């Protein structure tokens, strides 16, 4: 089985010199998926969006959620390709790889569900917080405490 068959099944240009590359912030070479890695699913590749004033937790949640969606979509494409390849070759190893890939895609979807639950719990925390604080703790020296008490009088 040659790499050309695998590249054709996955929709990748077999010649690395003809592929379009991008570079990450640290100089790592990244293959541009929108320029040759064709998706067989009906959903487009979700692009990173600018969320403006949204707090870090919300922004991180959206970023992680988008990454999970992209991983699921890419995994689905890869599963379709490897299943076609397994049918053509009728080799047990190809079916084993397909099974492992299906399992990994299922784990990513499970992580997406866990992310939803964690974010839901995180948003519920401020509503469950105590409204009044009855016991306050002063952190400082006794001299600072005496100075503060004298200034209140």
C-alpha positions as CSV (number, residue, x, y, z in Angstrom):
1,X,0.0,0.0,0.0
2,X,1.5,3.3,-1.0
3,X,1.3,6.8,0.5
4,X,-0.4,8.0,-2.7
5,X,-3.4,5.8,-2.0
6,X,-3.6,7.2,1.6
7,X,-3.1,10.8,0.4
8,X,-5.8,10.4,-2.2
9,X,-8.3,8.8,0.3
10,X,-7.7,11.7,2.7
11,X,-7.7,14.4,0.0
12,X,-4.1,15.5,0.6
13,X,-1.7,16.7,-2.1
14,X,0.9,13.9,-2.2
15,X,3.7,16.4,-3.1
16,X,4.8,18.3,0.1
17,X,6.4,21.0,-2.0
18,X,3.0,21.8,-3.7
19,X,1.2,22.1,-0.3
20,X,0.7,25.5,1.2
21,X,2.2,25.9,4.6
22,X,1.8,28.4,7.4
23,X,4.1,29.1,10.4
24,X,2.9,29.1,14.0
25,X,4.1,31.8,16.4
26,X,7.0,29.7,17.5
27,X,8.1,28.9,13.9
28,X,6.5,25.5,13.6
29,X,5.4,24.6,10.1
30,X,1.6,24.0,9.8
31,X,-0.2,22.6,6.9
32,X,-3.1,24.8,5.8
33,X,-6.1,22.4,5.9
34,X,-8.3,24.7,3.8
35,X,-5.8,24.5,0.9
36,X,-5.9,20.8,0.1
37,X,-7.3,18.7,3.0
38,X,-10.8,18.6,1.7
39,X,-13.5,17.8,4.2
40,X,-16.2,15.3,3.3
41,X,-18.6,16.5,5.9
42,X,-21.1,19.2,5.4
43,X,-19.8,21.4,8.2
44,X,-17.0,23.9,7.3
45,X,-13.8,24.3,9.3
46,X,-14.7,26.6,12.2
47,X,-12.4,29.6,12.3
48,X,-11.1,31.2,15.5
49,X,-13.2,34.3,16.3
50,X,-12.3,37.4,18.3
51,X,-14.5,37.6,21.4
52,X,-13.6,41.1,22.4
53,X,-14.4,41.9,26.0
54,X,-15.5,38.4,27.1
55,X,-13.7,37.1,30.2
56,X,-10.9,34.6,29.9
57,X,-12.9,31.6,31.1
58,X,-15.6,32.3,28.5
59,X,-13.0,32.9,25.7
60,X,-11.1,29.7,26.7
61,X,-14.3,27.7,26.7
62,X,-15.2,28.9,23.2
63,X,-11.7,28.2,21.9
64,X,-11.6,24.7,23.4
65,X,-15.1,24.0,22.1
66,X,-14.1,25.1,18.6
67,X,-11.0,22.9,18.8
68,X,-13.1,19.9,19.8
69,X,-15.6,20.5,17.0
70,X,-12.7,20.7,14.5
71,X,-11.2,17.5,15.9
72,X,-14.4,15.7,15.6
73,X,-14.9,16.9,12.0
74,X,-11.3,15.9,11.0
75,X,-11.7,12.6,12.8
76,X,-14.9,11.9,11.0
77,X,-13.2,12.6,7.7
78,X,-10.3,10.4,8.7
79,X,-12.6,7.6,9.7
80,X,-14.4,7.7,6.4
81,X,-11.0,7.6,4.6
82,X,-9.6,4.8,6.6
83,X,-12.8,2.7,6.3
84,X,-12.6,3.1,2.5
85,X,-8.9,2.1,2.6
86,X,-9.7,-0.9,4.9
87,X,-12.4,-2.1,2.5
88,X,-10.1,-1.8,-0.5
89,X,-7.1,-3.5,1.1
90,X,-9.1,-5.9,3.3
91,X,-6.2,-6.0,5.6
92,X,-6.8,-6.6,9.4
93,X,-4.4,-3.9,10.4
94,X,-6.4,-1.3,8.5
95,X,-9.5,-2.3,10.3
96,X,-7.6,-2.1,13.6
97,X,-6.5,1.4,12.8
98,X,-10.1,2.3,11.9
99,X,-11.4,0.9,15.2
100,X,-8.8,2.9,17.2
101,X,-9.7,6.1,15.2
102,X,-13.4,5.6,15.9
103,X,-12.6,5.2,19.6
104,X,-10.5,8.4,19.6
105,X,-13.3,10.4,17.9
106,X,-15.8,9.1,20.5
107,X,-13.4,10.2,23.3
108,X,-13.2,13.7,21.9
109,X,-17.0,13.9,21.7
110,X,-17.1,12.7,25.3
111,X,-14.6,15.4,26.3
112,X,-16.9,18.0,24.5
113,X,-19.8,16.9,26.8
114,X,-17.5,17.1,29.9
115,X,-16.5,20.6,28.8
116,X,-20.2,21.6,28.6
117,X,-20.8,20.2,32.1
118,X,-17.8,22.0,33.6
119,X,-18.8,25.3,32.0
120,X,-22.3,24.9,33.4
121,X,-21.0,24.3,36.9
122,X,-18.6,27.3,36.5
123,X,-21.5,29.6,35.6
124,X,-23.6,28.3,38.6
125,X,-20.9,29.1,41.2
126,X,-21.5,32.8,41.5
127,X,-25.2,32.3,42.1
128,X,-24.5,29.8,44.9
129,X,-22.0,32.0,46.7
130,X,-22.8,33.3,50.1
131,X,-24.4,36.8,50.0
132,X,-23.2,38.1,53.4
133,X,-19.8,37.5,55.1
134,X,-20.1,37.4,58.8
135,X,-16.6,36.4,59.8
136,X,-13.9,38.5,58.2
137,X,-10.2,37.8,58.7
138,X,-7.6,40.5,59.0
139,X,-4.2,39.6,57.6
140,X,-1.5,41.9,58.9
141,X,0.6,42.8,62.0
142,X,-0.9,43.8,65.3
143,X,0.5,47.3,64.8
144,X,-1.4,47.7,61.5
145,X,-4.5,46.4,63.2
146,X,-4.2,48.9,66.0
147,X,-3.6,51.7,63.5
148,X,-6.6,50.7,61.5
149,X,-8.8,50.5,64.6
150,X,-7.7,54.0,65.9
151,X,-8.4,55.6,62.5
152,X,-12.0,54.2,62.6
153,X,-12.7,55.9,65.9
